[in-house]
Amino acid sequence: MAQRVEAAERLLDLVIALSHTQRWMTKRQIRTQVHGYADAASAEAFERMFERDKDLLREMGVPLVVAHDPLHEDDIGYRIDAAGYTLPPVSFTAAEIGVLSLAAELWQDASLRSPANRGMTKLRAVAPAADPVAHAGLALRVRGPEEAFAPLLAAIDARQPVTFTYRAASTGAVARRTVEPWRILSRNRGWYLVGRDVDRAAPRAFRLSRIQGRVRSTGAPGSFAVPADVDVAALLERSTPRAGTARLAVLPERGAALRARGRSGPPPSPTGPLTDRDVVVVPFADLEDLAEELATYAEAVLVLDPPELREAVLRRLRAVARLDQEAPRG
């Protein structure tokens, strides 16, 4: 049995056929010559399939032209107006290619890096080469979006509610949230979801890095509408993470990652209990994220300041200790 052709593949084949036809194509020619329409079980099924595809092409802005034979007016044909569909030539200077190359290197995330590299390969094939020393010493990097990004984007497109486990920025409490997702934005070096918290019946902003586990669709597509008067700035202001500077007491030869992005601070008091440790001063953009990291060092890293960071680390360590106490013993 022949493998059934996917709708997207059939639509692409239809665009190619109607763009390259010498004159036009009748429905009979389309059914017999365009890959995918042979799957139609009957003439009526083909008519429904073709009508849906025509509507989709017009929604996407493809200029579909209907033509009539001057001698046989019942003989209707179709073609795509290439003049109205073809983009004008695009050209770049060597300097512009250099800037685009830097932009292509921006994303560390593999899912975004691969399309960027493919695009640059095509541009370099038809454009002048960039000066290899023009941007020497420049290296741009940002972290790619979290795993929650793709399912949330799909839910926004489908207008479909989702549920996920979320760690609050203010308290560190973890709870299940049900949200009608409206928009995803990038702010303060992080990605945020803006939507309606169903349980609280109010708009909220959620930082994607605080979403734990999988995002699951829980409602029917098209089950809500996005309001036009959302105060995004106010929502993000309430969700802005607490930034600051931490003073840490680190055991020698431990905490290499912290030392790499921090600086040495004044040593502890010579009469105090921490004389065997180095003081490292580390800036942070999100107190809860840093607390999550510091908890993994256990006794190797102690928080001197600020007190709220120390409490956030201790809260996590106490939770781990409780889990250890409650674990069954063999």
RODO-2510 file (C-alpha; in nm, 4 decimals, decimal comma):
residues 330
     n   res          X          Y          Z
     1     m     0,0000     0,0000     0,0000
     2     a     0,1362     0,3450    -0,0941
     3     q     0,2305     0,5724     0,1922
     4     r    -0,0160     0,8533     0,2525
     5     v     0,1163     1,2032     0,1727
     6     e     0,1103     1,4591     0,4555
     7     a    -0,0985     1,7742     0,3990
     8     a     0,2040     2,0073     0,4230
     9     e     0,3936     1,8066     0,1602
    10     r     0,0907     1,8032    -0,0697
    11     l     0,0506     2,1801    -0,0326
    12     l     0,4177     2,2392    -0,1138
    13     d     0,3913     2,0188    -0,4242
    14     l     0,0822     2,2140    -0,5322
    15     v     0,2681     2,5468    -0,5000
    16     i     0,5599     2,4123    -0,7045
    17     a     0,3302     2,2761    -0,9751
    18     l     0,1184     2,5935    -1,0070
    19     s     0,4288     2,8144    -1,0056
    20     h     0,5957     2,6288    -1,2938
    21     t     0,3009     2,5435    -1,5179
    22     q     0,3353     2,6842    -1,8710
    23     r    -0,0217     2,8136    -1,8797
    24     w    -0,2504     2,6796    -1,6073
    25     m    -0,3595     2,3476    -1,4602
    26     t    -0,7111     2,2137    -1,4558
    27     k    -0,8527     2,0255    -1,1596
    28     r    -0,8175     1,7001    -1,3506
    29     q    -0,4481     1,7717    -1,4141
    30     i    -0,3942     1,8661    -1,0500
    31     r    -0,5556     1,5447    -0,9268
    32     t    -0,3478     1,3243    -1,1560
    33     q    -0,0144     1,5125    -1,1593
    34     v     0,0285     1,6738    -0,8152
    35     h     0,1648     1,4387    -0,5525
    36     g    -0,0896     1,3664    -0,2788
    37     y    -0,4234     1,4189    -0,4483
    38     a    -0,4370     1,0591    -0,5640
    39     d    -0,5049     0,9743    -0,1981
    40     a    -0,8577     1,1119    -0,2387
    41     a    -1,1033     0,8215    -0,2320
    42     s    -1,3551     0,9895    -0,4645
    43     a    -1,4121     1,2969    -0,6771
    44     e    -1,6036     1,4556    -0,3879
    45     a    -1,3165     1,3891    -0,1485
    46     f    -1,0731     1,5461    -0,3955
    47     e    -1,2961     1,8537    -0,4266
    48     r    -1,3012     1,9007    -0,0483
    49     m    -0,9248     1,8487    -0,0242
    50     f    -0,8508     2,0918    -0,3066
    51     e    -1,0883     2,3591    -0,1712
    52     r    -0,9179     2,3431     0,1697
    53     d    -0,5760     2,3743     0,0070
    54     k    -0,6863     2,6748    -0,2012
    55     d    -0,8145     2,8491     0,1117
    56     l    -0,4865     2,7791     0,2922
    57     l    -0,2801     2,9207     0,0054
    58     r    -0,4850     3,2409     0,0007
    59     e    -0,4587     3,2745     0,3810
    60     m    -0,0799     3,2519     0,3461
    61     g    -0,0788     3,5285     0,0850
    62     v    -0,0049     3,3082    -0,2164
    63     p    -0,1618     3,4816    -0,5237
    64     l    -0,3701     3,1994    -0,6724
    65     v    -0,5163     3,2953    -1,0117
    66     v    -0,8276     3,1325    -1,1631
    67     a    -0,8295     3,1269    -1,5440
    68     h    -1,1016     3,0400    -1,7981
    69     d    -1,0453     2,9005    -2,1453
    70     p    -1,1810     3,1640    -2,3887
    71     l    -1,3246     2,8893    -2,6124
    72     h    -1,4449     2,6544    -2,3394
    73     e    -1,5518     2,8717    -2,0465
    74     d    -1,6377     2,5670    -1,8361
    75     d    -1,2736     2,4612    -1,8490
    76     i    -1,1284     2,6301    -1,5385
    77     g    -0,7553     2,6368    -1,4687
    78     y    -0,5315     2,7502    -1,1837
    79     r    -0,1858     2,9019    -1,1588
    80     i     0,0212     3,1127    -0,9206
    81     d     0,1067     3,4673    -1,0227
    82     a     0,4863     3,4474    -0,9973
    83     a     0,5249     3,8243    -1,0338
    84     g     0,3144     3,8816    -0,7236
    85     y     0,4741     3,5976    -0,5277
    86     t     0,8475     3,6357    -0,5944
    87     l     1,0514     3,8479    -0,3556
    88     p     1,2928     4,1079    -0,4964
    89     p     1,6639     4,0183    -0,4933
    90     v     1,8333     4,0539    -0,1547
    91     s     2,2002     4,1468    -0,1292
    92     f     2,4413     4,2039     0,1603
    93     t     2,7771     4,3753     0,1869
    94     a     3,0764     4,1978     0,3389
    95     a     3,0316     4,4030     0,6599
    96     e     2,6660     4,3016     0,6844
    97     i     2,7590     3,9365     0,6382
    98     g     3,0070     3,9758     0,9243
    99     v     2,7371     4,1141     1,1543
   100     l     2,4982     3,8355     1,0540
   101     s     2,7716     3,5819     1,1282
   102     l     2,8005     3,7210     1,4800
   103     a     2,4223     3,7004     1,5172
   104     a     2,4286     3,3377     1,4025
   105     e     2,6800     3,2581     1,6760
   106     l     2,4628     3,4217     1,9420
   107     w     2,2635     3,1174     2,0463
   108     q     2,4266     2,8440     2,2532
   109     d     2,1147     2,6303     2,2308
   110     a     2,1538     2,3555     1,9667
   111     s     1,7946     2,3790     1,8418
   112     l     1,8492     2,7442     1,7456
   113     r     2,2132     2,7144     1,6410
   114     s     2,1504     2,4627     1,3619
   115     p     1,8985     2,6746     1,1607
   116     a     2,1206     2,9819     1,2040
   117     n     2,4240     2,7970     1,0704
   118     r     2,2262     2,6616     0,7735
   119     g     2,1079     3,0121     0,6899
   120     m     2,4601     3,1520     0,7057
   121     t     2,5890     2,8772     0,4756
   122     k     2,3350     2,9834     0,2124
   123     l     2,4141     3,3528     0,2531
   124     r     2,7904     3,3022     0,2225
   125     a     2,7375     3,1074    -0,1009
   126     v     2,5876     3,4113    -0,2770
   127     a     2,7373     3,7077    -0,0884
   128     p     3,0864     3,8575    -0,0577
   129     a     3,3064     3,7078     0,2120
   130     a     3,3300     3,8910     0,5429
   131     d     3,6629     4,0331     0,6570
   132     p     3,7975     3,7642     0,8959
   133     v     3,9594     4,0235     1,1267
   134     a     3,6789     4,2811     1,1236
   135     h     3,5120     4,1284     1,4286
   136     a     3,8121     3,9634     1,5897
   137     g     3,7757     3,9297     1,9654
   138     l     3,3988     3,9592     1,9606
   139     a     3,2042     3,6607     2,0864
   140     l     2,8340     3,6885     2,1598
   141     r     2,6537     3,4254     2,3611
   142     v     2,3093     3,3953     2,5177
   143     r     2,1418     3,0938     2,6592
   144     g     1,8671     2,9435     2,4494
   145     p     1,5122     2,9136     2,5796
   146     e     1,4238     2,6463     2,8320
   147     e     1,2554     2,3164     2,7424
   148     a     0,9179     2,4704     2,8295
   149     f     0,9534     2,7208     2,5425
   150     a     0,8359     2,4979     2,2542
   151     p     0,5245     2,3459     2,4195
   152     l     0,4209     2,6868     2,5528
   153     l     0,4617     2,8440     2,2089
   154     a     0,2442     2,5685     2,0599
   155     a    -0,0194     2,6240     2,3306
   156     i    -0,0224     3,0000     2,2626
   157     d    -0,0757     2,9338     1,8936
   158     a    -0,3591     2,6880     1,9679
   159     r    -0,5133     2,9024     2,2465
   160     q    -0,4949     2,5967     2,4716
   161     p    -0,4582     2,5994     2,8549
   162     v    -0,1552     2,4281     3,0090
   163     t    -0,0433     2,3011     3,3486
   164     f     0,3077     2,2934     3,4912
   165     t     0,4939     2,2836     3,8213
   166     y     0,6335     2,6245     3,9160
   167     r     0,8794     2,7470     4,1792
   168     a     0,7798     3,0918     4,3103
   169     a     1,0500     3,3598     4,3064
   170     s     0,9507     3,5194     4,6363
   171     t     0,9181     3,2102     4,8581
   172     g     1,0721     2,9239     4,6619
   173     a     0,7459     2,7310     4,7132
   174     v     0,6659     2,4770     4,4421
   175     a     0,3059     2,4400     4,3242
   176     r     0,1028     2,3218     4,0285
   177     r    -0,0249     2,6015     3,8039
   178     t    -0,2947     2,5999     3,5368
   179     v    -0,2486     2,8858     3,2915
   180     e    -0,4078     3,0257     2,9770
   181     p    -0,0877     3,1269     2,7912
   182     w    -0,0934     3,4601     2,6072
   183     r     0,2610     3,5641     2,5144
   184     i     0,6292     3,4744     2,5620
   185     l     0,8773     3,7570     2,6073
   186     s     1,2468     3,8010     2,6852
   187     r     1,3344     4,0349     2,9723
   188     n     1,6267     4,0702     3,2139
   189     r     1,8254     3,7897     3,0485
   190     g     1,5350     3,5486     3,0901
   191     w     1,2224     3,4203     2,9142
   192     y     0,8776     3,4903     3,0588
   193     l     0,5301     3,3537     2,9957
   194     v     0,2452     3,6018     3,0356
   195     g    -0,1003     3,4552     3,0805
   196     r    -0,4038     3,4093     3,3021
   197     d    -0,3525     3,2000     3,6156
   198     v    -0,6768     3,0001     3,6177
   199     d    -0,6686     2,9114     3,9891
   200     r    -0,6062     3,2739     4,0908
   201     a    -0,8343     3,4147     3,8179
   202     a    -0,5797     3,6884     3,7419
   203     p    -0,3016     3,7685     3,4923
   204     r     0,0462     3,6565     3,5940
   205     a     0,3988     3,6372     3,4525
   206     f     0,6070     3,3204     3,4913
   207     r     0,9827     3,2932     3,4379
   208     l     1,0473     2,9860     3,2229
   209     s     1,3600     2,8902     3,4190
   210     r     1,1376     2,8316     3,7255
   211     i     0,9118     2,5824     3,5460
   212     q     0,9955     2,2322     3,6629
   213     g     0,9210     1,9189     3,4627
   214     r     0,6971     1,9004     3,1578
   215     v     0,4367     2,1468     3,0339
   216     r     0,1112     1,9634     2,9601
   217     s    -0,1915     2,0761     2,7587
   218     t    -0,5078     2,0441     2,9669
   219     g    -0,7872     2,2083     2,7717
   220     a    -0,9399     2,2239     2,4276
   221     p    -0,7765     2,4339     2,1546
   222     g    -0,9398     2,7716     2,1040
   223     s    -1,0908     2,7713     2,4530
   224     f    -0,9870     3,1272     2,5455
   225     a    -0,9185     3,4653     2,3875
   226     v    -0,6158     3,6858     2,4524
   227     p    -0,7185     4,0297     2,5862
   228     a    -0,5906     4,3312     2,3981
   229     d    -0,5237     4,5510     2,7036
   230     v    -0,2652     4,3454     2,8941
   231     d    -0,0242     4,5566     3,1040
   232     v     0,2809     4,3433     3,0301
   233     a     0,5252     4,5855     3,1938
   234     a     0,3436     4,5686     3,5276
   235     l     0,3220     4,1901     3,5202
   236     l     0,6933     4,1540     3,4452
   237     e     0,7827     4,4063     3,7145
   238     r     0,6202     4,1839     3,9769
   239     s     0,8087     3,8811     3,8435
   240     t     1,1500     4,0459     3,8162
   241     p     1,4023     3,8322     4,0070
   242     r     1,5945     3,9726     4,3005
   243     a     1,9419     4,0705     4,1812
   244     g     2,2418     4,1656     4,3905
   245     t     2,5874     4,0601     4,5063
   246     a     2,6702     3,7596     4,7242
   247     r     2,9646     3,7186     4,9622
   248     l     3,0607     3,3521     4,9876
   249     a     3,3092     3,1639     5,2051
   250     v     3,4534     2,8910     4,9839
   251     l     3,6838     2,6066     5,0762
   252     p     4,0213     2,6078     4,8921
   253     e     4,0134     2,4388     4,5491
   254     r     3,6325     2,4224     4,5543
   255     g     3,3696     2,6274     4,3720
   256     a     3,5667     2,6785     4,0503
   257     a     3,2595     2,8022     3,8594
   258     l     3,1841     3,0591     4,1311
   259     r     3,5431     3,1804     4,1390
   260     a     3,5483     3,2142     3,7580
   261     r     3,2625     3,4648     3,7489
   262     g     3,3355     3,6363     4,0818
   263     r     3,6240     3,8211     4,2466
   264     s     3,8184     3,7853     4,5664
   265     g     3,6835     3,9670     4,8681
   266     p     3,8423     4,0752     5,1989
   267     p     3,9507     3,7672     5,3965
   268     p     3,7485     3,6544     5,6989
   269     s     3,8381     3,7790     6,0425
   270     p     4,1607     3,6095     6,1597
   271     t     3,9891     3,5284     6,4887
   272     g     3,6701     3,3920     6,3316
   273     p     3,5718     3,0335     6,2460
   274     l     3,6223     3,0682     5,8670
   275     t     3,9957     3,1353     5,8452
   276     d     4,0419     2,8240     5,6276
   277     r     3,8165     2,9650     5,3549
   278     d     3,8429     3,2178     5,0721
   279     v     3,5898     3,4970     5,0378
   280     v     3,4459     3,5196     4,6849
   281     v     3,2135     3,8019     4,5780
   282     v     2,9676     3,6895     4,3067
   283     p     2,7041     3,9090     4,1344
   284     f     2,3725     3,7413     4,0645
   285     a     2,0677     3,8227     3,8532
   286     d     1,8263     3,5880     4,0321
   287     l     1,8572     3,5112     4,4025
   288     e     1,6568     3,1887     4,3806
   289     d     1,8611     3,0590     4,0871
   290     l     2,1862     3,1249     4,2742
   291     a     2,0448     2,9555     4,5866
   292     e     1,9642     2,6513     4,3736
   293     e     2,3256     2,6400     4,2548
   294     l     2,4838     2,7027     4,5965
   295     a     2,2828     2,4245     4,7600
   296     t     2,4623     2,1726     4,5383
   297     y     2,7972     2,2692     4,6975
   298     a     2,6700     2,1748     5,0466
   299     e     2,9310     2,2571     5,3151
   300     a     3,1955     2,3623     5,0588
   301     v     3,0292     2,7034     5,0139
   302     l     2,8805     2,9126     5,2953
   303     v     2,6778     3,2301     5,2339
   304     l     2,7957     3,5337     5,4292
   305     d     2,5647     3,7892     5,2659
   306     p     2,2884     3,8659     5,1907
   307     p     2,0822     3,6980     5,4668
   308     e     1,7886     3,6198     5,2343
   309     l     2,0222     3,4230     5,0055
   310     r     2,1554     3,2263     5,3026
   311     e     1,7987     3,1458     5,4093
   312     a     1,7056     3,0381     5,0544
   313     v     2,0025     2,7962     5,0482
   314     l     1,9204     2,6591     5,3963
   315     r     1,5590     2,6074     5,2924
   316     r     1,6700     2,3818     5,0092
   317     l     1,9185     2,1917     5,2253
   318     r     1,6511     2,1332     5,4919
   319     a     1,4163     1,9964     5,2235
   320     v     1,6859     1,7526     5,1093
   321     a     1,7495     1,6480     5,4713
   322     r     1,3795     1,5755     5,5228
   323     l     1,3718     1,3609     5,2103
   324     d     1,6725     1,1687     5,3402
   325     q     1,5047     1,1123     5,6773
   326     e     1,1822     0,9956     5,5159
   327     a     1,3524     0,7572     5,2720
   328     p     1,2939     0,3884     5,3549
   329     r     1,5943     0,2133     5,5005
   330     g     1,7101    -0,1175     5,3551
***
